[in-house]
């Protein structure tokens, strides 16, 4: 059995973070391991409380998994602050964890911050160069590049520019762009490829970024090539949105078993 590792925060509501990642790993038949970075008291209405774990404990979790299990792929989610980013980068490099999908989670769906402002530079300089793929949404890409992204052409330019930060590939997600289609752009040194799907009209979108990046990591663990993994993961995410169970009074979770 292939093993995938999620390095992310805990969502007590179960719709995002480690909980979403492990459900997604299960859906794709991959054994899921985890290293918690932070704990939230959270539901579909928002984050009520957040506590970061000590960086040395985050490192120890990754070490414990990597020294015992064959990690075939990993992903990162909410990392909290620069010290945790540094600890994760050190562990990923030391234990040669690859392929690595980095979801640069900065805010929760309800707008609550999940990454300290000073940690953005650590993401750029320490973690992105280790990444097989980074998966920012439009808002995260704007924060990383310090410029607005409003059109598909600007998104293409942004995806190319994000490659300069060191990852092997960039998936700039189009859920926050306008239009009837959700267009995700996969940028590699060979060019930019668009993945299109009908936009699903629903408020139940909690954990979409976590779920997509976890699906890609699971498929990479199974040996899928990057382009195929992205396409299959996007199709899965669309089904998960279309069949969301309708739980909660806010931004509800997806159907991770779609």
JOWO-V505787 format. One record per residue. N is the residue number from 0. RES is the residue in one small letter. PSI is psi in whole degrees, -180 to 180 (* if undefined). Layout:
# JOWO-V505787
((N & RES & PSI) (N & RES & PSI))
This chain:
# JOWO-V505787
((0 & x & 137) (1 & x & 150) (2 & x & 132) (3 & x & 142) (4 & x & 129) (5 & x & 132) (6 & x & 98) (7 & x & -179) (8 & x & 164) (9 & x & 132) (10 & x & 109) (11 & x & -24) (12 & x & -12) (13 & x & 1) (14 & x & -20) (15 & x & -172) (16 & x & -152) (17 & x & -38) (18 & x & -46) (19 & x & -41) (20 & x & -46) (21 & x & -38) (22 & x & -42) (23 & x & -43) (24 & x & -45) (25 & x & -42) (26 & x & -35) (27 & x & 8) (28 & x & 27) (29 & x & 139) (30 & x & 124) (31 & x & 129) (32 & x & 163) (33 & x & 152) (34 & x & 114) (35 & x & 138) (36 & x & -31) (37 & x & 163) (38 & x & 132) (39 & x & 148) (40 & x & 105) (41 & x & 147) (42 & x & -164) (43 & x & -13) (44 & x & -17) (45 & x & -179) (46 & x & 122) (47 & x & -32) (48 & x & 150) (49 & x & 134) (50 & x & 126) (51 & x & 143) (52 & x & 155) (53 & x & 137) (54 & x & -37) (55 & x & -29) (56 & x & -38) (57 & x & -47) (58 & x & -45) (59 & x & -35) (60 & x & -46) (61 & x & -43) (62 & x & -44) (63 & x & -41) (64 & x & -49) (65 & x & -29) (66 & x & -9) (67 & x & -34) (68 & x & 148) (69 & x & 100) (70 & x & 111) (71 & x & -16) (72 & x & 159) (73 & x & 161) (74 & x & 153) (75 & x & 151) (76 & x & -129) (77 & x & 125) (78 & x & -15) (79 & x & -65) (80 & x & 177) (81 & x & -37) (82 & x & -39) (83 & x & -40) (84 & x & -45) (85 & x & -43) (86 & x & -42) (87 & x & -45) (88 & x & -42) (89 & x & -43) (90 & x & -43) (91 & x & -43) (92 & x & -44) (93 & x & -42) (94 & x & 10) (95 & x & 51) (96 & x & 118) (97 & x & 152) (98 & x & 154) (99 & x & 125) (100 & x & 123) (101 & x & 112) (102 & x & 107) (103 & x & 71) (104 & x & 123) (105 & x & -34) (106 & x & 153) (107 & x & 168) (108 & x & -35) (109 & x & 0) (110 & x & -2) (111 & x & 133) (112 & x & 139) (113 & x & 4) (114 & x & 127) (115 & x & 143) (116 & x & -37) (117 & x & -9) (118 & x & -14) (119 & x & -42) (120 & x & -38) (121 & x & -38) (122 & x & -48) (123 & x & -46) (124 & x & -28) (125 & x & -41) (126 & x & -41) (127 & x & -40) (128 & x & -15) (129 & x & -6) (130 & x & 137) (131 & x & -37) (132 & x & 138) (133 & x & 148) (134 & x & 61) (135 & x & 148) (136 & x & -179) (137 & x & -44) (138 & x & -40) (139 & x & -39) (140 & x & -39) (141 & x & -41) (142 & x & -37) (143 & x & -36) (144 & x & -11) (145 & x & 46) (146 & x & 155) (147 & x & 151) (148 & x & 112) (149 & x & -28) (150 & x & 167) (151 & x & -36) (152 & x & -42) (153 & x & -34) (154 & x & -40) (155 & x & -44) (156 & x & -40) (157 & x & -42) (158 & x & -41) (159 & x & -42) (160 & x & -33) (161 & x & -26) (162 & x & -30) (163 & x & -14) (164 & x & -3) (165 & x & -18) (166 & x & 158) (167 & x & -27) (168 & x & 158) (169 & x & 131) (170 & x & 103) (171 & x & 112) (172 & x & 144) (173 & x & 14) (174 & x & -26) (175 & x & 0) (176 & x & 159) (177 & x & 158) (178 & x & 162) (179 & x & -19) (180 & x & 148) (181 & x & 112) (182 & x & 115) (183 & x & 139) (184 & x & 120) (185 & x & 113) (186 & x & 129) (187 & x & 172) (188 & x & -18) (189 & x & -17) (190 & x & -168) (191 & x & 130) (192 & x & 134) (193 & x & 136) (194 & x & 118) (195 & x & 145) (196 & x & 150) (197 & x & 139) (198 & x & 128) (199 & x & 118) (200 & x & 95) (201 & x & 150) (202 & x & -6) (203 & x & 79) (204 & x & 13) (205 & x & 125) (206 & x & 15) (207 & x & -44) (208 & x & -43) (209 & x & -46) (210 & x & -43) (211 & x & -48) (212 & x & -35) (213 & x & -40) (214 & x & -42) (215 & x & -45) (216 & x & -43) (217 & x & -45) (218 & x & -36) (219 & x & -38) (220 & x & -31) (221 & x & -1) (222 & x & 9) (223 & x & 143) (224 & x & 157) (225 & x & -48) (226 & x & -43) (227 & x & -38) (228 & x & -42) (229 & x & -45) (230 & x & -44) (231 & x & -38) (232 & x & -38) (233 & x & -40) (234 & x & -41) (235 & x & -43) (236 & x & -40) (237 & x & -44) (238 & x & -39) (239 & x & -35) (240 & x & -44) (241 & x & -30) (242 & x & 24) (243 & x & 139) (244 & x & -9) (245 & x & 31) (246 & x & 147) (247 & x & 163) (248 & x & -1) (249 & x & -130) (250 & x & 99) (251 & x & 168) (252 & x & 167) (253 & x & 174) (254 & x & 95) (255 & x & -11) (256 & x & 20) (257 & x & *))
